[in-house]
Amino acid sequence: MQVAQIGYALPRRLGPAVVRNKIRRRLRHIVTDIDKTMPEGLMGGCYLIGVRRGIHETHYEDLRMSVNDCFSAMERSSSAQVAGDR
């Protein structure tokens, strides 16, 4: 079983290192929660989470829903691709 590796792309224009690190910690916590709540965990592979301006103003639950929607869409896409390969 392949392990999920996750990278975070936070440009310097988001703010100083303190701000970027806080955003990174929030995202890391969200991804960990999502991994624990999914029946089989995150699919193995490499993921890159890109961040845009305004993320530091986003409420935690809204951010969590956005990240969860992205992972769900990738999982559906992967399932459809596997089914099409058969």
Secondary structure, 3 states (H helix, E strand, C coil): CCCEEEEEECCHHHCCHHHHHHHHHHHHHHHHHHHHHCCCCCCCEEEEEECCCCHHHCCHHHHHHHHHHHHHHHHHHHHHHHHHHC
